[in-house]
Structure formats: structure tokens, C-alpha cells
Amino acid sequence: MKKQVTVLLSLLVGLSLVLAGCGGGSTEPAASGGKSSQGAGGSLTYWYPWGGDSEKWDQWRMDEFKKEYPDVNFNATYVPPDGGISNGKLLAAISGGNPPDVVITNEYASAYALAAQGALMPLDDLLADTDFKEDEILDAYRDVMKVDCTTYLFPEDSNVNLLYYNVDLFIEAGLDPDEPPTTIEELDAAAERLSQVEDNKISRLGFIPWLDAGDEAFMWGYIFGADFYDVSDKKVVLDDPHMVDMLNWMNTYARKYNPEKIKSFSSGFGGAFSPDHPFF
């Protein structure tokens, strides 16, 4: 790779990350404290992946940057999906020697691959020139920022997974809406009380573990305490006992309600952010 790139990443299961890189821009190095020298000028090319309300938030952030660095020529481009990292656009730009300086994306796994190939710029020296303190980053995010102890990604924000429940249906099922489930066992019990299945026909399911964010391999694994990677041996651990427990737990729902019937029942459901989502 002739040029390196900085990428901002966002983890669907937990956080957004920023990967920083050196593209075609010519912005001077930041002065102490992270601000460019007065009159330094230069340019910064930024790729972002989201539209809608997310774009409005990102546009606010861009405007704030431009206020703080008015001498920098800031070029922002909407590049779906994932900031071009999952469809080859970013790799093509890097290979062509004209990548963006900064990219935000939620495709973090591909970012690690780019870092391992030398396509991303390490951030450690840049961070050292600011008042950045690594110990202020949440413990869980520090390892995610690095490849072989070198920082390539930077946390931008994080997703939070929550359990939502319908108060009216809780009351109808004889459940206390002021005492929602706090354990897997309580969740299973509530789900069974909420479900309505007659003659193998499903009219309501209280809970389906693998819908929405539940189809992410990491989320439920982490909740069950699984560790997917042995850092010391650099080995992926798919047979972690906690992971096995999680999959066996999911399987209880499949066996109880039949995966084909669940699939048929949920086939018309809208996505997590659509108005026809079954919960809404």
C-alpha cells in the first residue's frame, strides 16, 4: 500500500471506533493540545457512512470541527455502506494512492485486516502530541483500539443494548412491569408467559434471542461471559464453555417453538429502526 489512511470505526455491538490515516491531505501536524498551528492551512478528507438523523449528528460534529480549525479545507463525503470499508471503495482508494484522511465505519474487523497490511496509520505518535490519556478510555475498549499493541482505531461512541418490554402485555400476562427480568432465567420465564401458541400456531412470542442485535455473534456471548480470543496464544476460542452455554440456551427457543415456524412468524417484521418493527 503506497499510502495510509485513518479510519473511524463503529462497532455495532458496542462502540464506534476511529481509525486515523495519512491520505492525500496536507494538514500540518497538530500542535500540543491537539489544535493545528494558526494559519497552518491544509486539507482534510473525511468519509462518513450514515444518512438520516445520524448524518445530522455527524454534520453538527463537522461544523464544530470547522469552527475550531477554520484554516483547514475540510472535505466530507457520504460513502455508504460502512465508509467504503466493506465494499472495496476504501481499499481501491488506498491502492490508488488517494485515500481519505479519516473514515468512520462500523466494519471494525476489516479495519484490523487493513492495519495488519500496513494500510492504516498508527495513532500513537499523534495521540502523544495531544493531552490524550489512555487510562481515561474504558477498559473494555483499549484492546479494541490496537493491533499488536499499536493503536490504529479510536473509540468514537458506543451502542448500548437494552431490554425493552411492553408494560400492558406484562400486566396482561400477570407479570409485574415494575420488576422486569434481571437474569436469563427470569427472561425465559417472562417470555413463556408472554407467548401465545395454540395448535402449533404462533400468535405471539415473548422473546426471540436472535432477532435484531441478538443475531450478532458477540453480544450474547459477552453476556454469558465468553472470551472469543486468547490474547497470549493469539488463538480464536470458539469452544469457550460460556459460548457453548449461550448457544445451548438459544437452542432451547428453537426446540420449543420450531425455528421454521419462528422464521415464518417473524418474516414480515420490520428492521430494528423501522416503524413496522413488531415491538413498536
Phi and psi in degrees as a GROMACS rama.xvg file:
@    title "Ramachandran Plot"
@    xaxis  label "Phi"
@    yaxis  label "Psi"
@TYPE xy
-77.5887  -29.0261  LYS-2
-132.589  155.688  LYS-3
-106.337  164.939  GLN-4
-137.304  153.033  VAL-5
-103.685  129.335  THR-6
-121.576  135.826  VAL-7
-98.8552  126.124  LEU-8
-115.645  151.307  LEU-9
-129.81  123.323  SER-10
-88.4497  123.967  LEU-11
-63.744  -31.0804  LEU-12
-97.3104  32.0654  VAL-13
162.44  -34.0599  GLY-14
-164.914  170.255  LEU-15
-108.193  141.702  SER-16
-121.217  155.58  LEU-17
-117.585  124.939  VAL-18
-105.653  129.967  LEU-19
-104.141  144.006  ALA-20
-152.419  168.778  GLY-21
-108.353  103.624  CYS-22
-105.852  -139.569  GLY-23
-82.7928  -6.22942  GLY-24
-68.0386  162.905  GLY-25
-127.169  28.5535  SER-26
-63.6397  137.973  THR-27
-67.5871  155.254  GLU-28
-57.5589  146.996  PRO-29
-68.9303  143.789  ALA-30
-78.0185  172.579  ALA-31
-56.0231  134.816  SER-32
95.1003  -6.21094  GLY-33
93.4552  -0.400517  GLY-34
-102.001  141.832  LYS-35
-70.808  153.261  SER-36
-62.6644  145.625  SER-37
-57.756  126.36  GLN-38
79.3438  10.4528  GLY-39
-65.8886  -31.8621  ALA-40
67.5404  -148.222  GLY-41
93.1596  -174.911  GLY-42
-139.507  157.104  SER-43
-138.828  121.928  LEU-44
-103.068  127.265  THR-45
-128.355  125.186  TYR-46
-105.701  132.847  TRP-47
-131.468  151.607  TYR-48
-105.483  -4.30582  PRO-49
-115.946  149.631  TRP-50
-111.265  -163.966  GLY-51
62.1684  -144.407  GLY-52
-63.9617  -32.2737  ASP-53
-63.6627  -36.6385  SER-54
-68.0365  -35.7966  GLU-55
-62.2408  -42.568  LYS-56
-63.829  -43.7656  TRP-57
-66.074  -36.0869  ASP-58
-64.4621  -38.054  GLN-59
-59.9464  -42.3203  TRP-60
-65.3894  -40.9441  ARG-61
-60.5462  -42.2491  MET-62
-63.4366  -38.8946  ASP-63
-64.4853  -39.0466  GLU-64
-62.0729  -43.7952  PHE-65
-66.6244  -30.814  LYS-66
-67.1453  -39.2304  LYS-67
-78.0297  -29.0284  GLU-68
-127.589  67.1351  TYR-69
-65.8895  -18.205  PRO-70
-86.965  -2.40229  ASP-71
-96.5086  130.285  VAL-72
-79.1636  104.931  ASN-73
-97.5843  119.617  PHE-74
-116.283  111.474  ASN-75
-108.89  137.023  ALA-76
-133.437  130.802  THR-77
-78.8712  115.865  TYR-78
-129.859  87.2798  VAL-79
-86.6816  159.742  PRO-80
-88.0327  158.883  PRO-81
60.492  27.6681  ASP-82
66.3274  25.2878  GLY-83
80.4961  3.60737  GLY-84
-82.7809  -22.5559  ILE-85
-100.393  -11.3112  SER-86
-114.395  10.3355  ASN-87
90.6512  -8.80527  GLY-88
-63.3195  -42.5341  LYS-89
-67.7242  -44.4304  LEU-90
-61.3866  -39.0486  LEU-91
-64.1507  -40.2323  ALA-92
-66.281  -39.1544  ALA-93
-65.5805  -46.591  ILE-94
-62.9301  -33.0149  SER-95
-80.6076  -1.63081  GLY-96
77.4898  16.7664  GLY-97
-138.676  57.8206  ASN-98
-81.5836  165.157  PRO-99
-69.8659  163.393  PRO-100
-79.2323  -39.3273  ASP-101
-136.563  138.539  VAL-102
-132.174  138.012  VAL-103
-110.019  134.463  ILE-104
-156.984  160.356  THR-105
-104.274  5.4151  ASN-106
-91.9504  70.3022  GLU-107
-69.3379  -34.2039  TYR-108
-61.8591  -40.6107  ALA-109
-67.4206  -29.3098  SER-110
-65.6145  -38.5594  ALA-111
-61.1663  -40.5095  TYR-112
-62.886  -41.92  ALA-113
-64.4307  -40.0662  LEU-114
-62.8126  -41.7038  ALA-115
-64.8144  -26.2791  ALA-116
-89.2879  1.51262  GLN-117
80.8675  17.5346  GLY-118
-90.274  -9.77196  ALA-119
-113.889  151.649  LEU-120
-91.1614  129.003  MET-121
-60.9682  145.131  PRO-122
-100.973  -9.59115  LEU-123
-57.5652  -45.8843  ASP-124
-66.3708  -37.7775  ASP-125
-65.4103  -43.3034  LEU-126
-66.0538  -33.7216  LEU-127
-64.4062  -24.9865  ALA-128
-83.4114  -0.303675  ASP-129
-114.137  -174.482  THR-130
-92.5369  22.565  ASP-131
-63.251  135.769  PHE-132
-124.751  112.427  LYS-133
-61.2108  -30.2635  GLU-134
-70.9772  -6.42984  ASP-135
-86.7451  -9.42202  GLU-136
-81.0304  140.242  ILE-137
-55.3105  139.192  LEU-138
-51.7557  -42.8785  ASP-139
-64.6658  -19.8252  ALA-140
-95.3181  -16.2404  TYR-141
-63.6324  -46.7712  ARG-142
-64.2175  -32.0174  ASP-143
-66.3215  -23.3494  VAL-144
-77.2208  -14.7148  MET-145
-120.382  153.476  LYS-146
-126.916  118.662  VAL-147
50.9264  48.1736  ASP-148
69.5674  7.56035  CYS-149
-109.741  133.983  THR-150
-82.1314  121.755  THR-151
-121.836  -22.4364  TYR-152
-119.899  153.691  LEU-153
-134.744  130.775  PHE-154
-65.3845  131.85  PRO-155
-108.243  -49.8335  GLU-156
-158.033  178.85  ASP-157
-138.193  146.899  SER-158
-82.2514  148.728  ASN-159
-123.032  122.838  VAL-160
-90.097  127.33  ASN-161
-125.456  155.927  LEU-162
-98.305  112.23  LEU-163
-97.1802  147.403  TYR-164
-145.404  155.051  TYR-165
-91.3961  113.498  ASN-166
-60.918  -44.0938  VAL-167
-61.5504  -42.2878  ASP-168
-71.0386  -30.9596  LEU-169
-60.9524  -47.445  PHE-170
-63.6645  -43.5684  ILE-171
-58.6084  -37.2762  GLU-172
-85.4227  3.12102  ALA-173
79.4303  20.2099  GLY-174
-100.119  150.837  LEU-175
-87.2188  111.038  ASP-176
-66.537  -16.0944  PRO-177
-86.5787  -3.82353  ASP-178
-130.058  69.2803  GLU-179
-68.542  165.261  PRO-180
-60.3555  138.882  PRO-181
-122.765  -4.05639  THR-182
-131.968  164.288  THR-183
-61.6991  -40.1711  ILE-184
-62.8173  -41.6867  GLU-185
-67.789  -36.4354  GLU-186
-62.556  -45.363  LEU-187
-61.2828  -43.3381  ASP-188
-64.7382  -42.1043  ALA-189
-66.033  -41.1829  ALA-190
-60.36  -40.6756  ALA-191
-67.4501  -39.2559  GLU-192
-66.0889  -34.108  ARG-193
-79.7316  -24.8757  LEU-194
-73.3936  147.145  SER-195
-129.408  107.839  GLN-196
-133.782  121.43  VAL-197
-131.591  131.448  GLU-198
51.6332  44.1443  ASP-199
63.9078  11.992  ASN-200
-103.955  123.734  LYS-201
-90.5119  123.499  ILE-202
-109.746  -21.1762  SER-203
-158.007  137.623  ARG-204
-118.724  131.672  LEU-205
-69.5565  -29.2459  GLY-206
-166.059  140.824  PHE-207
-131.194  110.597  ILE-208
-58.5052  -31.2754  PRO-209
-99.1871  10.9717  TRP-210
-85.5904  157.396  LEU-211
54.4859  -131.168  ASP-212
-65.8604  -14.8043  ALA-213
-66.4806  -13.851  GLY-214
-85.6258  -0.0203311  ASP-215
-78.9935  127.087  GLU-216
-58.6442  -33.6257  ALA-217
-78.6323  -37.2345  PHE-218
-58.1578  -58.4713  MET-219
-67.5767  -32.5354  TRP-220
-59.0198  -45.0762  GLY-221
-64.645  -40.2238  TYR-222
-61.485  -35.8463  ILE-223
-81.9233  -5.79257  PHE-224
93.9069  16.3568  GLY-225
-73.4896  146.492  ALA-226
-116.974  112.997  ASP-227
-82.8824  -14.1305  PHE-228
-143.05  129.254  TYR-229
-89.6949  104.645  ASP-230
-63.4022  -42.2829  VAL-231
-65.5342  -40.5009  SER-232
-93.511  -4.98777  ASP-233
51.2236  55.3704  LYS-234
-134.772  131.476  LYS-235
-72.3546  132.817  VAL-236
-115.894  93.1211  VAL-237
-88.3239  -15.2667  LEU-238
-103.306  24.4276  ASP-239
-53.2371  131.246  ASP-240
-55.1596  -33.6218  PRO-241
-67.5086  -35.6612  HIS-242
-66.6444  -41.2918  MET-243
-61.6723  -43.6203  VAL-244
-60.299  -41.1876  ASP-245
-63.1498  -45.5888  MET-246
-66.8455  -38.343  LEU-247
-64.5169  -36.5791  ASN-248
-64.7836  -47.1768  TRP-249
-57.1625  -38.4239  MET-250
-64.6888  -25.7368  ASN-251
-63.2742  -34.2349  THR-252
-71.4907  -39.787  TYR-253
-63.4661  -43.5822  ALA-254
-71.2486  -34.3529  ARG-255
-72.5526  -39.5272  LYS-256
-113.309  -2.91935  TYR-257
73.0313  113.078  ASN-258
-58.9462  -33.7684  PRO-259
-68.4943  -38.7324  GLU-260
-69.137  -37.5956  LYS-261
-63.5059  -42.9022  ILE-262
-62.4873  -43.3526  LYS-263
-65.1308  -42.6901  SER-264
-62.8745  -37.6522  PHE-265
-96.9763  2.55322  SER-266
-63.3786  -27.6589  SER-267
-93.8184  3.06845  GLY-268
-67.4677  144.61  PHE-269
-80.53  170.464  GLY-270
-73.8069  174.847  GLY-271
-60.0101  -29.5452  ALA-272
-112.117  18.5308  PHE-273
-103.786  151.817  SER-274
-67.4095  -16.9501  PRO-275
-95.8123  16.2172  ASP-276
-60.3386  136.68  HIS-277
-59.7938  -32.8095  PRO-278
-66.4011  -44.4102  PHE-279
